[in-house]
Amino acid sequence: MSAFFIGDVALDEYYTAERWPGVADKDFVQELPAECGGSIANAAVVHAALGGKPEFISLLNDSPLSDRLIADLQANGVSTRHMLRQAGIPDSRNLIFLVGGEHVVLTVEMGQQPMPLPPATMEALRQPGLLYTTLYRVRRLVEAETGLGQAALLADLRQHGRKLIFDLDVGGADEADLPYLTGAEVVIFNEVGFRATFGADDLHLAEPWRQRMGITRLIRTMAADGAEALDRGRVTRVRGLTVGVVDVTGAGDTFGAALASGLDQGQDFDQALEFSVAAASRSVTIHGPRGGKATRAEVMDWLAKR
């Protein structure tokens, strides 16, 4: 099956600080080398390293920075033949501050421009496979020829066998997002996003919502505590691993990509969930947004040596 990743790719500009200053405060930061990143692009790179052949779509300007981001994806085994370009929009950049074992990410606003998908891209998307994406992006998708867009476009893709995986991260979902999430194969929340959506940390609170939305699997990642999932209503949990944290940037992307890789290869869901926790745990021991880039054998070897 083909795997499409539709989302952000960006230059991650890294800084470290002793503390996170408050409003009207001042402090010094140390600059680290910038790296190519972006949440969904990170996931695509990890997916490629695990043996997948991902197709990546984003909307970029025509600057040298965009050329650099595209070239980096290609060098990491990610196809960019369906990439969209539009002059005049801002450069895609993230400012990442590493503070006390956590990170604060500030993203340069790039606007809400529609993302028109040409016929060749729509033909490729209307094939069985996975689509890994975010709400921010799917709201902007539109078929260039017909104007079909938003939730109706996703329903069309599902009818053609495209299985959707949503990474909701810290944002969670509200009532306006429900048409997009309906019928999804997997919806992934982190702890912050889950709490924002359901008002508490109890996974069972999400079961009526999952059933109503026709979502096959709902996952809550819990950082060092692992992950838990509702798999067609059945609860499964994977404990976290204790590791020395270097950089948590990209851990969620690694988790999602590893899960997508397992499902793409027909792996048992429980095994895919366990492997995803291991891959994400390994990723935080390495600096950089793509610390999770590794082969399946490398992840298993790391796990075996623990």
C-alpha positions in Angstrom: 0.0 0.0 0.0 1.1 3.6 -0.6 1.6 5.9 2.4 1.0 9.6 2.1 2.2 12.2 4.7 0.5 15.6 4.3 1.7 18.3 6.7 4.6 20.5 7.7 8.3 20.5 6.9 10.4 23.3 8.3 13.8 24.4 9.4 14.1 23.8 13.1 16.2 26.5 14.7 17.4 25.2 18.1 18.2 27.1 21.3 18.9 26.1 24.9 18.1 28.0 28.0 18.4 27.6 31.7 14.8 28.6 32.2 11.8 29.7 30.3 11.3 33.5 30.9 7.9 35.0 31.7 6.2 38.0 30.2 8.3 41.2 30.2 11.3 39.1 31.4 14.7 38.7 29.8 17.3 36.0 29.6 20.1 34.6 27.5 19.9 31.6 25.1 22.5 29.5 23.4 22.1 28.8 19.7 22.6 25.3 18.4 22.9 24.2 14.7 19.6 24.4 12.8 18.2 21.2 11.4 15.5 20.2 8.9 12.4 19.1 10.7 8.7 19.7 10.9 6.4 17.3 12.6 4.9 15.4 9.6 8.1 15.5 7.7 9.9 13.9 10.7 7.3 11.1 10.6 7.8 10.6 6.9 11.6 10.3 7.3 11.2 7.8 10.2 8.7 5.8 8.1 11.2 5.7 5.2 14.0 4.5 7.5 11.7 1.7 8.7 11.4 0.4 5.1 8.4 2.4 3.8 8.2 4.5 0.6 6.4 7.6 1.8 5.0 10.3 -0.4 5.1 13.8 1.2 3.0 16.8 0.4 3.2 20.3 1.9 2.8 23.9 0.6 6.0 25.8 0.4 7.2 29.0 -1.2 9.9 29.2 -4.0 12.8 30.2 -1.8 16.2 28.5 -1.4 15.1 27.4 2.0 12.2 25.5 0.5 14.6 23.9 -2.0 16.8 22.8 0.9 13.9 21.3 2.8 12.8 19.3 -0.3 16.3 18.1 -1.1 16.7 16.9 2.5 13.5 14.9 2.3 14.6 13.3 -0.9 18.0 12.4 0.6 16.1 10.6 3.4 14.1 8.4 1.0 10.9 10.5 1.0 9.2 11.2 -2.4 8.3 14.9 -3.0 6.9 14.5 -6.5 3.5 15.9 -5.3 4.9 18.9 -3.4 3.0 22.2 -3.8 4.8 25.5 -4.3 3.4 29.0 -4.0 5.4 32.3 -4.2 4.9 34.9 -1.5 4.2 32.8 1.5 6.6 32.9 4.5 9.6 30.6 4.9 8.7 27.5 6.9 10.6 27.7 10.3 10.2 26.5 13.9 12.0 28.1 16.9 12.7 25.3 19.4 13.9 26.1 22.9 15.2 23.2 25.0 14.6 23.9 28.7 14.8 21.5 31.6 14.4 18.3 29.7 11.4 19.6 27.8 10.9 21.8 24.7 9.0 24.9 23.7 8.2 25.2 20.0 7.2 28.4 18.3 6.1 28.1 14.7 6.2 30.9 12.1 2.6 31.4 11.0 2.3 30.6 7.3 -1.4 31.3 6.8 -4.4 29.3 5.8 -3.9 29.2 2.0 -5.8 26.4 0.2 -3.8 23.5 -0.9 -5.1 22.6 -4.4 -4.4 19.0 -5.3 -3.8 18.4 -9.1 -5.3 15.5 -11.0 -2.1 13.3 -10.7 -2.0 13.7 -7.0 -5.7 13.0 -6.6 -5.4 9.9 -8.7 -2.5 8.7 -6.4 -4.5 9.5 -3.3 -7.5 7.6 -4.6 -5.7 4.3 -4.1 -5.7 2.0 -1.1 -3.1 3.0 1.5 -2.4 5.2 4.5 -2.7 9.0 4.9 -0.9 10.4 7.9 -1.8 14.1 8.5 -3.1 16.8 10.8 -6.3 18.8 11.1 -4.5 22.0 10.2 -3.6 20.6 6.8 -6.8 18.7 5.9 -8.9 21.7 6.4 -7.0 23.3 3.5 -7.0 20.5 1.0 -9.1 20.9 -2.2 -9.3 19.0 -5.4 -8.1 21.5 -8.0 -10.4 20.3 -10.8 -13.7 20.0 -9.0 -13.4 22.1 -5.9 -14.1 19.1 -3.6 -12.5 19.9 -0.3 -12.3 19.6 3.4 -14.3 16.7 5.1 -16.0 15.8 1.8 -12.6 15.2 0.2 -11.6 12.9 3.1 -14.8 10.9 2.8 -14.1 10.5 -0.9 -10.5 9.2 -0.2 -11.8 6.8 2.5 -14.3 5.4 0.0 -11.3 4.6 -2.3 -9.5 2.7 0.4 -7.4 5.4 1.9 -7.0 4.9 5.7 -6.5 8.1 7.7 -4.1 8.5 10.7 -4.5 11.8 12.5 -1.8 13.2 14.8 -3.7 15.7 17.0 -0.7 16.4 19.2 -1.4 19.1 21.9 -4.3 20.7 20.0 -6.9 17.9 20.5 -10.2 18.2 18.7 -13.5 20.1 19.2 -16.9 19.9 17.6 -16.0 21.6 14.4 -13.3 18.9 13.8 -15.6 15.9 14.0 -16.5 15.7 10.3 -12.8 15.3 9.4 -12.1 12.6 12.0 -15.2 10.5 11.2 -14.2 7.0 10.0 -10.4 7.5 10.7 -8.3 4.4 11.2 -6.2 5.9 14.0 -6.4 9.2 16.0 -3.4 9.9 18.2 -3.5 12.3 21.1 -0.7 13.2 23.5 -1.6 13.9 27.1 -2.2 17.6 26.6 -4.4 17.1 23.5 -6.4 14.3 25.2 -7.1 16.5 28.3 -8.1 19.4 26.1 -10.6 17.2 24.2 -12.1 15.1 27.0 -11.4 17.3 30.1 -9.6 14.5 32.1 -7.0 11.8 31.7 -9.2 8.7 31.8 -9.0 6.8 28.5 -12.5 5.2 29.0 -14.0 8.7 28.7 -13.1 8.6 25.0 -14.9 5.3 24.2 -18.4 6.7 23.5 -16.8 9.4 21.3 -14.7 6.8 19.4 -17.8 4.7 18.7 -19.9 7.7 17.6 -17.1 8.9 15.2 -16.6 5.4 13.8 -12.8 5.6 14.6 -11.1 2.2 14.6 -8.4 3.0 17.1 -7.8 5.9 19.5 -4.4 6.3 21.2 -3.2 8.5 24.0 0.6 8.8 24.3 2.0 9.5 27.8 5.6 10.5 27.2 7.8 8.5 29.7 4.8 6.5 30.8 4.3 4.8 27.4 1.0 4.7 25.6 -2.6 3.3 25.9 -5.1 2.7 23.2 -8.8 1.9 22.5 -8.6 -0.8 19.8 -12.2 -1.2 18.6 -13.1 -0.6 22.3 -10.5 -3.0 23.8 -8.0 -1.3 26.0 -4.4 -2.0 25.6 -1.4 -0.4 27.4 2.3 -0.3 26.9 4.6 0.8 29.7 7.2 3.4 29.0 11.0 2.9 29.2 13.3 4.8 31.5 16.0 6.5 29.4 18.3 9.5 29.6 16.5 12.3 27.8 18.6 14.4 25.4 15.9 16.0 23.2 12.2 15.2 23.1 11.6 16.9 19.8 10.2 14.5 17.3 9.3 11.7 19.8 5.6 11.9 19.0 6.4 11.9 15.3 8.6 8.8 15.7 5.8 7.1 17.6 3.2 7.9 14.9 5.5 6.9 12.0 6.5 3.6 13.7 2.8 2.8 14.3 2.0 3.7 10.6 4.9 1.5 9.5 3.6 -1.5 11.5 0.0 -1.1 10.2 1.3 -0.6 6.7 3.2 -3.9 6.9 0.2 -5.8 8.4 1.7 -6.1 11.9 -0.5 -7.0 14.9 -1.7 -3.8 16.5 -0.4 -4.6 20.0 3.0 -5.4 18.6 3.0 -2.2 16.6 2.1 -0.2 19.6 4.8 -1.8 21.7 7.4 -1.2 18.9 6.2 2.5 18.6 6.8 3.1 22.3 10.3 1.6 22.0 11.1 3.7 18.9 9.9 6.9 20.5 11.9 6.1 23.7 15.1 5.6 21.7 14.5 8.8 19.8 14.7 11.1 22.9 18.2 9.8 23.6 19.4 11.5 20.4 19.5 15.2 19.7 17.6 16.6 16.8 14.0 16.4 15.3 14.8 13.2 13.5 16.5 11.3 16.3 14.0 8.5 15.7 15.4 7.8 12.2 16.4 4.1 12.4 15.8 0.7 10.8 13.6 -1.7 12.6 16.6 -3.9 13.4 18.4 -0.9 15.0 15.4 -0.2 17.2 15.2 -3.8 18.3 18.9 -4.0 18.9 18.7 -0.9 21.1 15.8 -2.4 23.0 17.6 -5.8 23.4 20.7 -4.0 24.9 18.7 -2.2 27.6 
